[in-house]
Amino acid sequence: MKITYRRAMQTDMDIMTDLLMLLCEVLGSGLSWDELLAENEQLFADINQVFFLAFDGKKAVGVSNGSLRREYVNGAGNGLKGYLESIYVLPEYRRYGIATKLVKAIERWTVQNGCREMASDCLLSNTDSYDFHLKIGFEETERTIFFLKKLDPQKYEIHEVAYALRKKLQPILNETWGSPYLAVNGKLWDTRTMPGFAAVCDNVVIGYLLYEMHGGECEIMVLESIVQNIGVASALIEQVKIAARSSGVSKVIVQTSNDNTHAFRFYQRRGFTIREVRLGALDAARELKPSIPLIGEEGIPLRDEIEFEIEV
């Protein structure tokens, strides 16, 4: 038996889906083959995702899927890290080291993309997967019980961030940004004292905006829409524009990093224009906040700041 390994190609979509469908059946995901195919096609088009395949001759016998993540991962440090999303080997091909080599392929890919850590997960009931992770060098970091509450995000309200709301918001800020501090314009800013607004649905924060008034302008320091595509970010911007006008300020500004192409589109669609590009600003910001990652969204090196403005 001679097993070969390679990165998956677009033409491999059906055989990838066949293998991962077997994994879904084991996990009881309830996905149909067509639904899984559509999901795999979406993942394959994402440059932060990768698939590898193992072959016995022309027969696909194993598959692994890895990703690059910036968000918080249990036990991992801040910044970009790899994640083993899924792995499956046909039962008759197990215990030949195939799964280990498929994971190694993911590891090499994550290192090539600037990562120094790779995380993973498995169900508590999946003792085979647990033992496999330990065998190939993973360490257990945390055991978590997940809860679910149904929300209607269309019924959110915008509130000023007062004491009670800040107690809910601050842990979200600390987790998302790695600390209470933001490095902007060569200065560290403390989010714990910033004024702001939050979108709240059923007593749950689904978006927030913090700002500072300085130099005769209103600067948006941080804006995040936790629940997207329902107008939360736009509503928060309209609220801060009202606050700026009430304070006698006629201009709102905001900074974003050079990797955040989504923000470029978002702000310009809402009337903002580019005022300044500060080359190397994030390199300087790391001296104030070393936890700022080197690599940002879509694998783009984090180097520069772009400032947008709008008259209010």
Secondary structure as the mmCIF struct_conf table of DSSP 4:
data_model
#
loop_
_struct_conf.conf_type_id
_struct_conf.id
_struct_conf.beg_label_comp_id
_struct_conf.beg_label_asym_id
_struct_conf.beg_label_seq_id
_struct_conf.end_label_comp_id
_struct_conf.end_label_asym_id
_struct_conf.end_label_seq_id
STRN STRN1 ILE A 3 ARG A 7
HELX_RH_3T_P HELX_RH_3T_P1 GLN A 10 ASP A 12
HELX_RH_AL_P HELX_RH_AL_P1 MET A 13 LEU A 27
TURN_TY1_P TURN_TY1_P1 GLY A 28 GLY A 28
HELX_RH_AL_P HELX_RH_AL_P2 TRP A 33 PHE A 44
TURN_TY1_P TURN_TY1_P2 ALA A 45 ALA A 45
TURN_TY1_P TURN_TY1_P3 ILE A 47 ASN A 48
STRN STRN2 GLN A 49 ASP A 56
TURN_TY1_P TURN_TY1_P4 GLY A 57 LYS A 58
STRN STRN3 LYS A 59 ARG A 69
BEND BEND1 GLU A 71 GLU A 71
TURN_TY1_P TURN_TY1_P5 ASN A 74 GLY A 75
BEND BEND2 ASN A 78 GLY A 79
STRN STRN4 LYS A 81 VAL A 89
HELX_RH_3T_P HELX_RH_3T_P2 PRO A 91 TYR A 93
TURN_TY1_P TURN_TY1_P6 ARG A 94 ARG A 95
BEND BEND3 TYR A 96 GLY A 97
HELX_RH_AL_P HELX_RH_AL_P3 ILE A 98 GLN A 112
TURN_TY1_P TURN_TY1_P7 ASN A 113 GLY A 114
BEND BEND4 ARG A 116 ARG A 116
STRN STRN5 MET A 118 ALA A 119
TURN_TY1_P TURN_TY1_P8 LEU A 124 SER A 125
HELX_RH_AL_P HELX_RH_AL_P4 THR A 127 LYS A 135
TURN_TY1_P TURN_TY1_P9 ILE A 136 GLY A 137
HELX_RH_3T_P HELX_RH_3T_P3 PRO A 153 LYS A 155
STRN STRN6 GLU A 157 GLU A 160
HELX_RH_AL_P HELX_RH_AL_P5 TYR A 163 TRP A 177
BEND BEND5 GLY A 178 PRO A 180
STRN STRN7 TYR A 181 VAL A 184
TURN_TY1_P TURN_TY1_P10 ASN A 185 GLY A 186
STRN STRN8 LYS A 187 ASP A 190
HELX_RH_3T_P HELX_RH_3T_P4 THR A 191 THR A 193
STRN STRN9 GLY A 196 CYS A 201
TURN_TY1_P TURN_TY1_P11 ASP A 202 ASN A 203
STRN STRN10 VAL A 204 HIS A 214
TURN_TY1_P TURN_TY1_P12 GLY A 215 GLY A 216
STRN STRN11 GLU A 217 SER A 225
BEND BEND6 ILE A 226 VAL A 227
BEND BEND7 ASN A 229 GLY A 231
HELX_RH_AL_P HELX_RH_AL_P6 VAL A 232 SER A 246
TURN_TY1_P TURN_TY1_P13 SER A 247 GLY A 248
STRN STRN12 LYS A 251 SER A 257
TURN_TY1_P TURN_TY1_P14 ASN A 258 ASP A 259
HELX_RH_AL_P HELX_RH_AL_P7 THR A 261 ARG A 269
TURN_TY1_P TURN_TY1_P15 ARG A 270 GLY A 271
STRN STRN13 THR A 273 ARG A 278
TURN_TY1_P TURN_TY1_P16 LEU A 279 GLY A 280
HELX_RH_AL_P HELX_RH_AL_P8 ALA A 281 LEU A 288
TURN_TY1_P TURN_TY1_P17 PRO A 290 SER A 291
BEND BEND8 ILE A 292 ILE A 292
BEND BEND9 LEU A 294 LEU A 294
STRN STRN14 ILE A 295 ILE A 295
HELX_RH_3T_P HELX_RH_3T_P5 GLU A 297 GLY A 299
STRN STRN15 PRO A 301 PRO A 301
STRN STRN16 GLU A 305 GLU A 311
#
